[in-house]
Every structure is written in structure tokens, then in C-alpha cells.
Amino acid sequence: MEAIILIGAIVLLTLLGMRLIHRINARHDARIASHTFSDAMPGVGRRSRKHHRRVPEDRSGPADPD
């Protein structure tokens, strides 16, 4: 009789633990879904470039001075 009660208590605690983990994961997923990861932070990556460097048309590389 005691073994059946022990097994029942272990199964009940396992089920309660699974339910708790499921609820925590659902809450965490909701937080992730509500957060916008694609928005850039203010001032980061938004510098305006006044001077554009041009690639030289001759792509053969620097000429030897010899």
C-alpha cells in the first residue's frame, strides 16, 4: 500500500513540475514574441556618410615603379 502511495506522489509531483515548466515556457515565448529585435538602437548604425569612397576603375592593382 505504501509503495502505491509513493508511486502516486512521484507521478503527481512529476505532472505538477511538467505543468509549471510548460507555463513558464509559454510566458517566455510571449515575451519573445512581443519584443521587436529588428529595431536598431538609437544612434547605432545610423551615421550619415558625407564622403563616398570610389573604387578605382583600373582593377589590376598598383603598378610596379621599376
C-alpha positions as CSV (number, residue, x, y, z in Angstrom):
1,M,0.0,0.0,0.0
2,E,2.8,2.4,0.9
3,A,4.5,1.7,-2.4
4,I,1.4,2.7,-4.4
5,I,1.1,6.0,-2.4
6,L,4.8,6.7,-3.0
7,I,4.4,6.0,-6.8
8,G,1.3,8.1,-6.9
9,A,3.1,11.0,-5.1
10,I,6.0,10.8,-7.5
11,V,3.7,10.8,-10.6
12,L,1.7,13.7,-9.2
13,L,4.8,15.8,-8.5
14,T,6.2,15.0,-12.0
15,L,2.9,16.2,-13.5
16,L,2.9,19.3,-11.5
17,G,6.5,20.0,-12.5
18,M,5.7,19.5,-16.2
19,R,2.8,21.9,-15.9
20,L,4.9,24.5,-14.2
21,I,7.6,24.2,-16.9
22,H,5.0,24.5,-19.6
23,R,3.5,27.7,-18.1
24,I,7.0,29.3,-17.7
25,N,7.9,28.4,-21.3
26,A,4.6,29.9,-22.6
27,R,5.2,33.1,-20.7
28,H,8.8,33.3,-22.0
29,D,7.6,32.7,-25.6
30,A,5.0,35.5,-25.2
31,R,7.8,37.9,-24.0
32,I,10.0,37.0,-27.0
33,A,7.1,37.5,-29.4
34,S,6.2,40.9,-28.1
35,H,9.8,42.2,-28.3
36,T,11.0,43.7,-31.6
37,F,14.5,42.5,-32.3
38,S,14.8,44.2,-35.7
39,D,14.7,47.8,-34.5
40,A,18.1,49.5,-34.4
41,M,19.1,51.2,-31.2
42,P,19.0,55.0,-31.4
43,G,22.4,56.3,-32.6
44,V,23.8,52.9,-33.5
45,G,24.5,52.3,-37.2
46,R,22.7,55.4,-38.4
47,R,25.7,57.6,-39.2
48,S,25.4,59.6,-42.3
49,R,28.4,59.3,-44.6
50,K,29.4,62.6,-46.2
51,H,32.2,61.2,-48.4
52,H,31.8,58.1,-50.5
53,R,35.0,56.4,-51.5
54,R,35.1,55.4,-55.1
55,V,36.7,52.2,-56.3
56,P,39.4,52.9,-58.9
57,E,38.4,51.8,-62.4
58,D,41.7,50.0,-63.0
59,R,41.4,46.8,-61.0
60,S,44.8,45.4,-62.0
61,G,46.4,46.7,-58.8
62,P,49.2,49.1,-58.2
63,A,51.8,49.4,-60.9
64,D,55.4,48.4,-60.1
65,P,57.7,51.5,-60.0
66,D,60.6,49.6,-61.8
